[in-house]
Amino acid sequence: MRFSNNGTRASISLSWTVVLVSIAGRAAIPKIAPGGMLFLDDSDRPRYNPLVRELASWNRADYRGLKRAGDIAQSTIWTRP
């Protein structure tokens, strides 16, 4: 594993695949093993629509619940085929 930080963003370079990834970006998606999962909080936000389309062939499970302010939020777990 290689870790670098340019002052505003940190990045990790992996030489192996992983089973569960929780991200706020796309960089780790290629490293998710078949059967591995990707967790995305607030997945109903419009800014994540491109990612949702990109993962259309993956198995998807949505979970909805209340946030502190009483708003309904959605989290999604995708499983790589």
mmCIF file of the N, C-alpha and C atoms, coordinates in Angstrom:
data_MODEL
# 
_entry.id   MODEL 
# 
loop_
_atom_site.group_PDB 
_atom_site.id 
_atom_site.type_symbol 
_atom_site.label_atom_id 
_atom_site.label_alt_id 
_atom_site.label_comp_id 
_atom_site.label_asym_id 
_atom_site.label_entity_id 
_atom_site.label_seq_id 
_atom_site.pdbx_PDB_ins_code 
_atom_site.Cartn_x 
_atom_site.Cartn_y 
_atom_site.Cartn_z 
_atom_site.occupancy 
_atom_site.B_iso_or_equiv 
_atom_site.pdbx_formal_charge 
_atom_site.auth_seq_id 
_atom_site.auth_comp_id 
_atom_site.auth_asym_id 
_atom_site.auth_atom_id 
_atom_site.pdbx_PDB_model_num 
ATOM 1   N N  . MET A 1 1  ? 0.849   -1.163  0.000   1.00 0.00 ? 1  MET A N  1 
ATOM 2   C CA . MET A 1 1  ? 0.000   0.000   0.000   1.00 0.00 ? 1  MET A CA 1 
ATOM 3   C C  . MET A 1 1  ? 0.899   1.231   0.000   1.00 0.00 ? 1  MET A C  1 
ATOM 4   N N  . ARG A 1 2  ? 0.528   2.212   -0.799  1.00 0.00 ? 2  ARG A N  1 
ATOM 5   C CA . ARG A 1 2  ? 1.272   3.471   -0.861  1.00 0.00 ? 2  ARG A CA 1 
ATOM 6   C C  . ARG A 1 2  ? 0.307   4.589   -0.489  1.00 0.00 ? 2  ARG A C  1 
ATOM 7   N N  . PHE A 1 3  ? 0.734   5.516   0.362   1.00 0.00 ? 3  PHE A N  1 
ATOM 8   C CA . PHE A 1 3  ? -0.108  6.612   0.815   1.00 0.00 ? 3  PHE A CA 1 
ATOM 9   C C  . PHE A 1 3  ? 0.557   7.931   0.486   1.00 0.00 ? 3  PHE A C  1 
ATOM 10  N N  . SER A 1 4  ? -0.219  8.849   -0.066  1.00 0.00 ? 4  SER A N  1 
ATOM 11  C CA . SER A 1 4  ? 0.320   10.184  -0.323  1.00 0.00 ? 4  SER A CA 1 
ATOM 12  C C  . SER A 1 4  ? -0.720  11.229  0.044   1.00 0.00 ? 4  SER A C  1 
ATOM 13  N N  . ASN A 1 5  ? -0.257  12.408  0.374   1.00 0.00 ? 5  ASN A N  1 
ATOM 14  C CA . ASN A 1 5  ? -1.144  13.496  0.753   1.00 0.00 ? 5  ASN A CA 1 
ATOM 15  C C  . ASN A 1 5  ? -0.569  14.780  0.173   1.00 0.00 ? 5  ASN A C  1 
ATOM 16  N N  . ASN A 1 6  ? -1.344  15.443  -0.690  1.00 0.00 ? 6  ASN A N  1 
ATOM 17  C CA . ASN A 1 6  ? -0.849  16.673  -1.316  1.00 0.00 ? 6  ASN A CA 1 
ATOM 18  C C  . ASN A 1 6  ? -1.297  17.929  -0.569  1.00 0.00 ? 6  ASN A C  1 
ATOM 19  N N  . GLY A 1 7  ? -1.782  17.763  0.650   1.00 0.00 ? 7  GLY A N  1 
ATOM 20  C CA . GLY A 1 7  ? -2.201  18.916  1.444   1.00 0.00 ? 7  GLY A CA 1 
ATOM 21  C C  . GLY A 1 7  ? -3.703  19.115  1.471   1.00 0.00 ? 7  GLY A C  1 
ATOM 22  N N  . THR A 1 8  ? -4.407  18.698  0.436   1.00 0.00 ? 8  THR A N  1 
ATOM 23  C CA . THR A 1 8  ? -5.859  18.849  0.426   1.00 0.00 ? 8  THR A CA 1 
ATOM 24  C C  . THR A 1 8  ? -6.586  17.518  0.283   1.00 0.00 ? 8  THR A C  1 
ATOM 25  N N  . ARG A 1 9  ? -5.966  16.545  -0.363  1.00 0.00 ? 9  ARG A N  1 
ATOM 26  C CA . ARG A 1 9  ? -6.581  15.242  -0.562  1.00 0.00 ? 9  ARG A CA 1 
ATOM 27  C C  . ARG A 1 9  ? -5.567  14.146  -0.286  1.00 0.00 ? 9  ARG A C  1 
ATOM 28  N N  . ALA A 1 10 ? -6.035  13.089  0.291   1.00 0.00 ? 10 ALA A N  1 
ATOM 29  C CA . ALA A 1 10 ? -5.176  11.934  0.516   1.00 0.00 ? 10 ALA A CA 1 
ATOM 30  C C  . ALA A 1 10 ? -5.545  10.863  -0.499  1.00 0.00 ? 10 ALA A C  1 
ATOM 31  N N  . SER A 1 11 ? -4.566  10.114  -0.938  1.00 0.00 ? 11 SER A N  1 
ATOM 32  C CA . SER A 1 11 ? -4.849  9.014   -1.854  1.00 0.00 ? 11 SER A CA 1 
ATOM 33  C C  . SER A 1 11 ? -4.070  7.788   -1.410  1.00 0.00 ? 11 SER A C  1 
ATOM 34  N N  . ILE A 1 12 ? -4.675  6.643   -1.642  1.00 0.00 ? 12 ILE A N  1 
ATOM 35  C CA . ILE A 1 12 ? -4.055  5.375   -1.299  1.00 0.00 ? 12 ILE A CA 1 
ATOM 36  C C  . ILE A 1 12 ? -3.976  4.550   -2.573  1.00 0.00 ? 12 ILE A C  1 
ATOM 37  N N  . SER A 1 13 ? -2.831  4.004   -2.860  1.00 0.00 ? 13 SER A N  1 
ATOM 38  C CA . SER A 1 13 ? -2.651  3.135   -4.003  1.00 0.00 ? 13 SER A CA 1 
ATOM 39  C C  . SER A 1 13 ? -2.547  1.705   -3.497  1.00 0.00 ? 13 SER A C  1 
ATOM 40  N N  . LEU A 1 14 ? -3.485  0.853   -3.909  1.00 0.00 ? 14 LEU A N  1 
ATOM 41  C CA . LEU A 1 14 ? -3.534  -0.524  -3.437  1.00 0.00 ? 14 LEU A CA 1 
ATOM 42  C C  . LEU A 1 14 ? -3.049  -1.480  -4.513  1.00 0.00 ? 14 LEU A C  1 
ATOM 43  N N  . SER A 1 15 ? -2.294  -2.467  -4.111  1.00 0.00 ? 15 SER A N  1 
ATOM 44  C CA . SER A 1 15 ? -1.845  -3.488  -5.050  1.00 0.00 ? 15 SER A CA 1 
ATOM 45  C C  . SER A 1 15 ? -2.660  -4.760  -4.887  1.00 0.00 ? 15 SER A C  1 
ATOM 46  N N  . TRP A 1 16 ? -3.757  -4.705  -4.132  1.00 0.00 ? 16 TRP A N  1 
ATOM 47  C CA . TRP A 1 16 ? -4.613  -5.862  -3.900  1.00 0.00 ? 16 TRP A CA 1 
ATOM 48  C C  . TRP A 1 16 ? -6.065  -5.431  -3.971  1.00 0.00 ? 16 TRP A C  1 
ATOM 49  N N  . THR A 1 17 ? -6.991  -6.379  -4.032  1.00 0.00 ? 17 THR A N  1 
ATOM 50  C CA . THR A 1 17 ? -8.415  -6.041  -4.073  1.00 0.00 ? 17 THR A CA 1 
ATOM 51  C C  . THR A 1 17 ? -9.005  -6.092  -2.672  1.00 0.00 ? 17 THR A C  1 
ATOM 52  N N  . VAL A 1 18 ? -10.125 -5.405  -2.515  1.00 0.00 ? 18 VAL A N  1 
ATOM 53  C CA . VAL A 1 18 ? -10.762 -5.311  -1.205  1.00 0.00 ? 18 VAL A CA 1 
ATOM 54  C C  . VAL A 1 18 ? -12.203 -5.794  -1.294  1.00 0.00 ? 18 VAL A C  1 
ATOM 55  N N  . VAL A 1 19 ? -12.807 -6.050  -0.122  1.00 0.00 ? 19 VAL A N  1 
ATOM 56  C CA . VAL A 1 19 ? -14.161 -6.581  -0.071  1.00 0.00 ? 19 VAL A CA 1 
ATOM 57  C C  . VAL A 1 19 ? -15.189 -5.498  0.221   1.00 0.00 ? 19 VAL A C  1 
ATOM 58  N N  . LEU A 1 20 ? -14.869 -4.503  1.023   1.00 0.00 ? 20 LEU A N  1 
ATOM 59  C CA . LEU A 1 20 ? -15.799 -3.421  1.333   1.00 0.00 ? 20 LEU A CA 1 
ATOM 60  C C  . LEU A 1 20 ? -15.067 -2.101  1.219   1.00 0.00 ? 20 LEU A C  1 
ATOM 61  N N  . VAL A 1 21 ? -15.690 -1.151  0.516   1.00 0.00 ? 21 VAL A N  1 
ATOM 62  C CA . VAL A 1 21 ? -15.117 0.181   0.361   1.00 0.00 ? 21 VAL A CA 1 
ATOM 63  C C  . VAL A 1 21 ? -16.206 1.204   0.673   1.00 0.00 ? 21 VAL A C  1 
ATOM 64  N N  . SER A 1 22 ? -15.884 2.178   1.481   1.00 0.00 ? 22 SER A N  1 
ATOM 65  C CA . SER A 1 22 ? -16.768 3.306   1.745   1.00 0.00 ? 22 SER A CA 1 
ATOM 66  C C  . SER A 1 22 ? -16.036 4.532   1.238   1.00 0.00 ? 22 SER A C  1 
ATOM 67  N N  . ILE A 1 23 ? -16.601 5.207   0.238   1.00 0.00 ? 23 ILE A N  1 
ATOM 68  C CA . ILE A 1 23 ? -15.870 6.276   -0.428  1.00 0.00 ? 23 ILE A CA 1 
ATOM 69  C C  . ILE A 1 23 ? -16.722 7.512   -0.653  1.00 0.00 ? 23 ILE A C  1 
ATOM 70  N N  . ALA A 1 24 ? -16.039 8.588   -0.992  1.00 0.00 ? 24 ALA A N  1 
ATOM 71  C CA . ALA A 1 24 ? -16.686 9.795   -1.472  1.00 0.00 ? 24 ALA A CA 1 
ATOM 72  C C  . ALA A 1 24 ? -16.076 10.126  -2.830  1.00 0.00 ? 24 ALA A C  1 
ATOM 73  N N  . GLY A 1 25 ? -15.735 9.125   -3.566  1.00 0.00 ? 25 GLY A N  1 
ATOM 74  C CA . GLY A 1 25 ? -15.127 9.278   -4.878  1.00 0.00 ? 25 GLY A CA 1 
ATOM 75  C C  . GLY A 1 25 ? -15.068 7.940   -5.590  1.00 0.00 ? 25 GLY A C  1 
ATOM 76  N N  . ARG A 1 26 ? -14.526 7.921   -6.809  1.00 0.00 ? 26 ARG A N  1 
ATOM 77  C CA . ARG A 1 26 ? -14.557 6.714   -7.631  1.00 0.00 ? 26 ARG A CA 1 
ATOM 78  C C  . ARG A 1 26 ? -13.246 5.942   -7.672  1.00 0.00 ? 26 ARG A C  1 
ATOM 79  N N  . ALA A 1 27 ? -12.184 6.462   -7.127  1.00 0.00 ? 27 ALA A N  1 
ATOM 80  C CA . ALA A 1 27 ? -10.854 5.884   -7.317  1.00 0.00 ? 27 ALA A CA 1 
ATOM 81  C C  . ALA A 1 27 ? -10.736 4.432   -6.881  1.00 0.00 ? 27 ALA A C  1 
ATOM 82  N N  . ALA A 1 28 ? -11.488 4.013   -5.879  1.00 0.00 ? 28 ALA A N  1 
ATOM 83  C CA . ALA A 1 28 ? -11.343 2.654   -5.349  1.00 0.00 ? 28 ALA A CA 1 
ATOM 84  C C  . ALA A 1 28 ? -12.189 1.620   -6.086  1.00 0.00 ? 28 ALA A C  1 
ATOM 85  N N  . ILE A 1 29 ? -13.118 2.036   -6.918  1.00 0.00 ? 29 ILE A N  1 
ATOM 86  C CA . ILE A 1 29 ? -14.038 1.093   -7.566  1.00 0.00 ? 29 ILE A CA 1 
ATOM 87  C C  . ILE A 1 29 ? -13.317 -0.024  -8.313  1.00 0.00 ? 29 ILE A C  1 
ATOM 88  N N  . PRO A 1 30 ? -12.277 0.239   -9.092  1.00 0.00 ? 30 PRO A N  1 
ATOM 89  C CA . PRO A 1 30 ? -11.606 -0.861  -9.792  1.00 0.00 ? 30 PRO A CA 1 
ATOM 90  C C  . PRO A 1 30 ? -10.958 -1.877  -8.859  1.00 0.00 ? 30 PRO A C  1 
ATOM 91  N N  . LYS A 1 31 ? -10.693 -1.507  -7.608  1.00 0.00 ? 31 LYS A N  1 
ATOM 92  C CA . LYS A 1 31 ? -10.040 -2.396  -6.658  1.00 0.00 ? 31 LYS A CA 1 
ATOM 93  C C  . LYS A 1 31 ? -11.020 -3.272  -5.882  1.00 0.00 ? 31 LYS A C  1 
ATOM 94  N N  . ILE A 1 32 ? -12.307 -3.096  -6.084  1.00 0.00 ? 32 ILE A N  1 
ATOM 95  C CA . ILE A 1 32 ? -13.289 -3.910  -5.365  1.00 0.00 ? 32 ILE A CA 1 
ATOM 96  C C  . ILE A 1 32 ? -13.358 -5.284  -6.012  1.00 0.00 ? 32 ILE A C  1 
ATOM 97  N N  . ALA A 1 33 ? -13.167 -6.305  -5.207  1.00 0.00 ? 33 ALA A N  1 
ATOM 98  C CA . ALA A 1 33 ? -13.157 -7.690  -5.686  1.00 0.00 ? 33 ALA A CA 1 
ATOM 99  C C  . ALA A 1 33 ? -14.566 -8.126  -6.079  1.00 0.00 ? 33 ALA A C  1 
ATOM 100 N N  . PRO A 1 34 ? -14.702 -9.100  -6.980  1.00 0.00 ? 34 PRO A N  1 
ATOM 101 C CA . PRO A 1 34 ? -16.022 -9.674  -7.255  1.00 0.00 ? 34 PRO A CA 1 
ATOM 102 C C  . PRO A 1 34 ? -16.642 -10.154 -5.935  1.00 0.00 ? 34 PRO A C  1 
ATOM 103 N N  . GLY A 1 35 ? -17.885 -9.782  -5.715  1.00 0.00 ? 35 GLY A N  1 
ATOM 104 C CA . GLY A 1 35 ? -18.552 -10.093 -4.454  1.00 0.00 ? 35 GLY A CA 1 
ATOM 105 C C  . GLY A 1 35 ? -18.284 -9.061  -3.380  1.00 0.00 ? 35 GLY A C  1 
ATOM 106 N N  . GLY A 1 36 ? -17.358 -8.117  -3.647  1.00 0.00 ? 36 GLY A N  1 
ATOM 107 C CA . GLY A 1 36 ? -17.053 -7.048  -2.703  1.00 0.00 ? 36 GLY A CA 1 
ATOM 108 C C  . GLY A 1 36 ? -18.135 -5.974  -2.747  1.00 0.00 ? 36 GLY A C  1 
ATOM 109 N N  . MET A 1 37 ? -18.145 -5.124  -1.748  1.00 0.00 ? 37 MET A N  1 
ATOM 110 C CA . MET A 1 37 ? -19.202 -4.129  -1.617  1.00 0.00 ? 37 MET A CA 1 
ATOM 111 C C  . MET A 1 37 ? -18.675 -2.707  -1.588  1.00 0.00 ? 37 MET A C  1 
ATOM 112 N N  . LEU A 1 38 ? -19.515 -1.797  -2.048  1.00 0.00 ? 38 LEU A N  1 
ATOM 113 C CA . LEU A 1 38 ? -19.244 -0.370  -1.991  1.00 0.00 ? 38 LEU A CA 1 
ATOM 114 C C  . LEU A 1 38 ? -20.396 0.260   -1.228  1.00 0.00 ? 38 LEU A C  1 
ATOM 115 N N  . PHE A 1 39 ? -20.096 1.034   -0.199  1.00 0.00 ? 39 PHE A N  1 
ATOM 116 C CA . PHE A 1 39 ? -21.098 1.716   0.612   1.00 0.00 ? 39 PHE A CA 1 
ATOM 117 C C  . PHE A 1 39 ? -21.026 3.207   0.317   1.00 0.00 ? 39 PHE A C  1 
ATOM 118 N N  . LEU A 1 40 ? -22.180 3.809   0.045   1.00 0.00 ? 40 LEU A N  1 
ATOM 119 C CA . LEU A 1 40 ? -22.236 5.251   -0.209  1.00 0.00 ? 40 LEU A CA 1 
ATOM 120 C C  . LEU A 1 40 ? -23.355 5.864   0.612   1.00 0.00 ? 40 LEU A C  1 
ATOM 121 N N  . ASP A 1 41 ? -22.986 6.748   1.517   1.00 0.00 ? 41 ASP A N  1 
ATOM 122 C CA . ASP A 1 41 ? -23.954 7.475   2.330   1.00 0.00 ? 41 ASP A CA 1 
ATOM 123 C C  . ASP A 1 41 ? -24.534 8.619   1.507   1.00 0.00 ? 41 ASP A C  1 
ATOM 124 N N  . ASP A 1 42 ? -25.783 8.983   1.771   1.00 0.00 ? 42 ASP A N  1 
ATOM 125 C CA . ASP A 1 42 ? -26.460 10.068  1.049   1.00 0.00 ? 42 ASP A CA 1 
ATOM 126 C C  . ASP A 1 42 ? -26.471 9.805   -0.460  1.00 0.00 ? 42 ASP A C  1 
ATOM 127 N N  . SER A 1 43 ? -26.685 8.564   -0.843  1.00 0.00 ? 43 SER A N  1 
ATOM 128 C CA . SER A 1 43 ? -26.618 8.159   -2.251  1.00 0.00 ? 43 SER A CA 1 
ATOM 129 C C  . SER A 1 43 ? -27.750 8.731   -3.103  1.00 0.00 ? 43 SER A C  1 
ATOM 130 N N  . ASP A 1 44 ? -28.742 9.339   -2.465  1.00 0.00 ? 44 ASP A N  1 
ATOM 131 C CA . ASP A 1 44 ? -29.841 9.939   -3.219  1.00 0.00 ? 44 ASP A CA 1 
ATOM 132 C C  . ASP A 1 44 ? -29.530 11.363  -3.690  1.00 0.00 ? 44 ASP A C  1 
ATOM 133 N N  . ARG A 1 45 ? -28.379 11.882  -3.348  1.00 0.00 ? 45 ARG A N  1 
ATOM 134 C CA . ARG A 1 45 ? -28.013 13.239  -3.790  1.00 0.00 ? 45 ARG A CA 1 
ATOM 135 C C  . ARG A 1 45 ? -27.786 13.252  -5.308  1.00 0.00 ? 45 ARG A C  1 
ATOM 136 N N  . PRO A 1 46 ? -28.288 14.273  -5.982  1.00 0.00 ? 46 PRO A N  1 
ATOM 137 C CA . PRO A 1 46 ? -28.149 14.348  -7.447  1.00 0.00 ? 46 PRO A CA 1 
ATOM 138 C C  . PRO A 1 46 ? -26.702 14.286  -7.934  1.00 0.00 ? 46 PRO A C  1 
ATOM 139 N N  . ARG A 1 47 ? -25.763 14.768  -7.140  1.00 0.00 ? 47 ARG A N  1 
ATOM 140 C CA . ARG A 1 47 ? -24.365 14.756  -7.593  1.00 0.00 ? 47 ARG A CA 1 
ATOM 141 C C  . ARG A 1 47 ? -23.817 13.344  -7.743  1.00 0.00 ? 47 ARG A C  1 
ATOM 142 N N  . TYR A 1 48 ? -24.485 12.350  -7.142  1.00 0.00 ? 48 TYR A N  1 
ATOM 143 C CA . TYR A 1 48 ? -24.035 10.957  -7.268  1.00 0.00 ? 48 TYR A CA 1 
ATOM 144 C C  . TYR A 1 48 ? -24.690 10.223  -8.436  1.00 0.00 ? 48 TYR A C  1 
ATOM 145 N N  . ASN A 1 49 ? -25.571 10.889  -9.191  1.00 0.00 ? 49 ASN A N  1 
ATOM 146 C CA . ASN A 1 49 ? -26.247 10.226  -10.321 1.00 0.00 ? 49 ASN A CA 1 
ATOM 147 C C  . ASN A 1 49 ? -25.273 9.584   -11.314 1.00 0.00 ? 49 ASN A C  1 
ATOM 148 N N  . PRO A 1 50 ? -24.162 10.228  -11.686 1.00 0.00 ? 50 PRO A N  1 
ATOM 149 C CA . PRO A 1 50 ? -23.229 9.566   -12.606 1.00 0.00 ? 50 PRO A CA 1 
ATOM 150 C C  . PRO A 1 50 ? -22.669 8.256   -12.025 1.00 0.00 ? 50 PRO A C  1 
ATOM 151 N N  . LEU A 1 51 ? -22.372 8.246   -10.742 1.00 0.00 ? 51 LEU A N  1 
ATOM 152 C CA . LEU A 1 51 ? -21.867 7.037   -10.099 1.00 0.00 ? 51 LEU A CA 1 
ATOM 153 C C  . LEU A 1 51 ? -22.937 5.946   -10.074 1.00 0.00 ? 51 LEU A C  1 
ATOM 154 N N  . VAL A 1 52 ? -24.173 6.333   -9.771  1.00 0.00 ? 52 VAL A N  1 
ATOM 155 C CA . VAL A 1 52 ? -25.287 5.371   -9.750  1.00 0.00 ? 52 VAL A CA 1 
ATOM 156 C C  . VAL A 1 52 ? -25.445 4.735   -11.130 1.00 0.00 ? 52 VAL A C  1 
ATOM 157 N N  . ARG A 1 53 ? -25.342 5.527   -12.183 1.00 0.00 ? 53 ARG A N  1 
ATOM 158 C CA . ARG A 1 53 ? -25.429 4.970   -13.547 1.00 0.00 ? 53 ARG A CA 1 
ATOM 159 C C  . ARG A 1 53 ? -24.254 4.046   -13.845 1.00 0.00 ? 53 ARG A C  1 
ATOM 160 N N  . GLU A 1 54 ? -23.074 4.423   -13.390 1.00 0.00 ? 54 GLU A N  1 
ATOM 161 C CA . GLU A 1 54 ? -21.876 3.610   -13.615 1.00 0.00 ? 54 GLU A CA 1 
ATOM 162 C C  . GLU A 1 54 ? -21.997 2.231   -12.958 1.00 0.00 ? 54 GLU A C  1 
ATOM 163 N N  . LEU A 1 55 ? -22.710 2.170   -11.841 1.00 0.00 ? 55 LEU A N  1 
ATOM 164 C CA . LEU A 1 55 ? -22.848 0.917   -11.092 1.00 0.00 ? 55 LEU A CA 1 
ATOM 165 C C  . LEU A 1 55 ? -24.151 0.182   -11.398 1.00 0.00 ? 55 LEU A C  1 
ATOM 166 N N  . ALA A 1 56 ? -24.798 0.509   -12.498 1.00 0.00 ? 56 ALA A N  1 
ATOM 167 C CA . ALA A 1 56 ? -26.111 -0.072  -12.827 1.00 0.00 ? 56 ALA A CA 1 
ATOM 168 C C  . ALA A 1 56 ? -26.081 -1.594  -12.943 1.00 0.00 ? 56 ALA A C  1 
ATOM 169 N N  . SER A 1 57 ? -24.949 -2.184  -13.297 1.00 0.00 ? 57 SER A N  1 
ATOM 170 C CA . SER A 1 57 ? -24.884 -3.643  -13.450 1.00 0.00 ? 57 SER A CA 1 
ATOM 171 C C  . SER A 1 57 ? -24.578 -4.351  -12.122 1.00 0.00 ? 57 SER A C  1 
ATOM 172 N N  . TRP A 1 58 ? -24.331 -3.608  -11.061 1.00 0.00 ? 58 TRP A N  1 
ATOM 173 C CA . TRP A 1 58 ? -24.040 -4.192  -9.744  1.00 0.00 ? 58 TRP A CA 1 
ATOM 174 C C  . TRP A 1 58 ? -25.354 -4.427  -8.991  1.00 0.00 ? 58 TRP A C  1 
ATOM 175 N N  . ASN A 1 59 ? -25.372 -5.377  -8.063  1.00 0.00 ? 59 ASN A N  1 
ATOM 176 C CA . ASN A 1 59 ? -26.531 -5.581  -7.187  1.00 0.00 ? 59 ASN A CA 1 
ATOM 177 C C  . ASN A 1 59 ? -26.613 -4.401  -6.228  1.00 0.00 ? 59 ASN A C  1 
ATOM 178 N N  . ARG A 1 60 ? -27.837 -3.932  -5.996  1.00 0.00 ? 60 ARG A N  1 
ATOM 179 C CA . ARG A 1 60 ? -28.014 -2.698  -5.223  1.00 0.00 ? 60 ARG A CA 1 
ATOM 180 C C  . ARG A 1 60 ? -29.036 -2.894  -4.113  1.00 0.00 ? 60 ARG A C  1 
ATOM 181 N N  . ALA A 1 61 ? -28.714 -2.369  -2.921  1.00 0.00 ? 61 ALA A N  1 
ATOM 182 C CA . ALA A 1 61 ? -29.651 -2.364  -1.797  1.00 0.00 ? 61 ALA A CA 1 
ATOM 183 C C  . ALA A 1 61 ? -29.669 -0.956  -1.205  1.00 0.00 ? 61 ALA A C  1 
ATOM 184 N N  . ASP A 1 62 ? -30.854 -0.336  -1.182  1.00 0.00 ? 62 ASP A N  1 
ATOM 185 C CA . ASP A 1 62 ? -31.022 1.009   -0.639  1.00 0.00 ? 62 ASP A CA 1 
ATOM 186 C C  . ASP A 1 62 ? -31.587 0.924   0.773   1.00 0.00 ? 62 ASP A C  1 
ATOM 187 N N  . TYR A 1 63 ? -31.107 1.808   1.630   1.00 0.00 ? 63 TYR A N  1 
ATOM 188 C CA . TYR A 1 63 ? -31.580 1.889   3.009   1.00 0.00 ? 63 TYR A CA 1 
ATOM 189 C C  . TYR A 1 63 ? -31.939 3.337   3.299   1.00 0.00 ? 63 TYR A C  1 
ATOM 190 N N  . ARG A 1 64 ? -33.164 3.558   3.781   1.00 0.00 ? 64 ARG A N  1 
ATOM 191 C CA . ARG A 1 64 ? -33.625 4.919   4.072   1.00 0.00 ? 64 ARG A CA 1 
ATOM 192 C C  . ARG A 1 64 ? -33.919 5.050   5.559   1.00 0.00 ? 64 ARG A C  1 
ATOM 193 N N  . GLY A 1 65 ? -33.624 6.228   6.085   1.00 0.00 ? 65 GLY A N  1 
ATOM 194 C CA . GLY A 1 65 ? -33.877 6.497   7.496   1.00 0.00 ? 65 GLY A CA 1 
ATOM 195 C C  . GLY A 1 65 ? -33.807 7.979   7.769   1.00 0.00 ? 65 GLY A C  1 
ATOM 196 N N  . LEU A 1 66 ? -34.008 8.328   9.021   1.00 0.00 ? 66 LEU A N  1 
ATOM 197 C CA . LEU A 1 66 ? -34.019 9.731   9.422   1.00 0.00 ? 66 LEU A CA 1 
ATOM 198 C C  . LEU A 1 66 ? -32.630 10.193  9.841   1.00 0.00 ? 66 LEU A C  1 
ATOM 199 N N  . LYS A 1 67 ? -32.330 11.431  9.462   1.00 0.00 ? 67 LYS A N  1 
ATOM 200 C CA . LYS A 1 67 ? -31.106 12.087  9.940   1.00 0.00 ? 67 LYS A CA 1 
ATOM 201 C C  . LYS A 1 67 ? -31.460 12.901  11.180  1.00 0.00 ? 67 LYS A C  1 
ATOM 202 N N  . ARG A 1 68 ? -30.462 13.512  11.773  1.00 0.00 ? 68 ARG A N  1 
ATOM 203 C CA . ARG A 1 68 ? -30.684 14.292  13.000  1.00 0.00 ? 68 ARG A CA 1 
ATOM 204 C C  . ARG A 1 68 ? -31.743 15.372  12.837  1.00 0.00 ? 68 ARG A C  1 
ATOM 205 N N  . ALA A 1 69 ? -31.763 16.051  11.722  1.00 0.00 ? 69 ALA A N  1 
ATOM 206 C CA . ALA A 1 69 ? -32.691 17.164  11.517  1.00 0.00 ? 69 ALA A CA 1 
ATOM 207 C C  . ALA A 1 69 ? -34.089 16.692  11.118  1.00 0.00 ? 69 ALA A C  1 
ATOM 208 N N  . GLY A 1 70 ? -34.298 15.376  11.088  1.00 0.00 ? 70 GLY A N  1 
ATOM 209 C CA . GLY A 1 70 ? -35.600 14.851  10.712  1.00 0.00 ? 70 GLY A CA 1 
ATOM 210 C C  . GLY A 1 70 ? -35.752 14.631  9.217   1.00 0.00 ? 70 GLY A C  1 
ATOM 211 N N  . ASP A 1 71 ? -34.704 14.921  8.460   1.00 0.00 ? 71 ASP A N  1 
ATOM 212 C CA . ASP A 1 71 ? -34.733 14.687  7.015   1.00 0.00 ? 71 ASP A CA 1 
ATOM 213 C C  . ASP A 1 71 ? -34.572 13.196  6.742   1.00 0.00 ? 71 ASP A C  1 
ATOM 214 N N  . ILE A 1 72 ? -35.167 12.741  5.636   1.00 0.00 ? 72 ILE A N  1 
ATOM 215 C CA . ILE A 1 72 ? -34.984 11.354  5.222   1.00 0.00 ? 72 ILE A CA 1 
ATOM 216 C C  . ILE A 1 72 ? -33.722 11.272  4.378   1.00 0.00 ? 72 ILE A C  1 
ATOM 217 N N  . ALA A 1 73 ? -32.888 10.315  4.701   1.00 0.00 ? 73 ALA A N  1 
ATOM 218 C CA . ALA A 1 73 ? -31.632 10.120  3.976   1.00 0.00 ? 73 ALA A CA 1 
ATOM 219 C C  . ALA A 1 73 ? -31.593 8.705   3.424   1.00 0.00 ? 73 ALA A C  1 
ATOM 220 N N  . GLN A 1 74 ? -30.768 8.518   2.402   1.00 0.00 ? 74 GLN A N  1 
ATOM 221 C CA . GLN A 1 74 ? -30.618 7.200   1.791   1.00 0.00 ? 74 GLN A CA 1 
ATOM 222 C C  . GLN A 1 74 ? -29.140 6.826   1.738   1.00 0.00 ? 74 GLN A C  1 
ATOM 223 N N  . SER A 1 75 ? -28.851 5.603   2.102   1.00 0.00 ? 75 SER A N  1 
ATOM 224 C CA . SER A 1 75 ? -27.529 5.012   1.914   1.00 0.00 ? 75 SER A CA 1 
ATOM 225 C C  . SER A 1 75 ? -27.707 3.806   1.016   1.00 0.00 ? 75 SER A C  1 
ATOM 226 N N  . THR A 1 76 ? -26.694 3.497   0.227   1.00 0.00 ? 76 THR A N  1 
ATOM 227 C CA . THR A 1 76 ? -26.780 2.378   -0.707  1.00 0.00 ? 76 THR A CA 1 
ATOM 228 C C  . THR A 1 76 ? -25.546 1.511   -0.566  1.00 0.00 ? 76 THR A C  1 
ATOM 229 N N  . ILE A 1 77 ? -25.772 0.208   -0.665  1.00 0.00 ? 77 ILE A N  1 
ATOM 230 C CA . ILE A 1 77 ? -24.671 -0.748  -0.752  1.00 0.00 ? 77 ILE A CA 1 
ATOM 231 C C  . ILE A 1 77 ? -24.787 -1.470  -2.076  1.00 0.00 ? 77 ILE A C  1 
ATOM 232 N N  . TRP A 1 78 ? -23.721 -1.377  -2.885  1.00 0.00 ? 78 TRP A N  1 
ATOM 233 C CA . TRP A 1 78 ? -23.650 -2.108  -4.151  1.00 0.00 ? 78 TRP A CA 1 
ATOM 234 C C  . TRP A 1 78 ? -22.725 -3.300  -3.945  1.00 0.00 ? 78 TRP A C  1 
ATOM 235 N N  . THR A 1 79 ? -23.065 -4.428  -4.567  1.00 0.00 ? 79 THR A N  1 
ATOM 236 C CA . THR A 1 79 ? -22.204 -5.596  -4.536  1.00 0.00 ? 79 THR A CA 1 
ATOM 237 C C  . THR A 1 79 ? -21.742 -5.875  -5.956  1.00 0.00 ? 79 THR A C  1 
ATOM 238 N N  . ARG A 1 80 ? -20.432 -5.977  -6.113  1.00 0.00 ? 80 ARG A N  1 
ATOM 239 C CA . ARG A 1 80 ? -19.864 -6.218  -7.449  1.00 0.00 ? 80 ARG A CA 1 
ATOM 240 C C  . ARG A 1 80 ? -20.195 -7.637  -7.914  1.00 0.00 ? 80 ARG A C  1 
ATOM 241 N N  . PRO A 1 81 ? -20.695 -7.761  -9.152  1.00 0.00 ? 81 PRO A N  1 
ATOM 242 C CA . PRO A 1 81 ? -21.019 -9.106  -9.656  1.00 0.00 ? 81 PRO A CA 1 
ATOM 243 C C  . PRO A 1 81 ? -19.770 -9.960  -9.835  1.00 0.00 ? 81 PRO A C  1 
# 
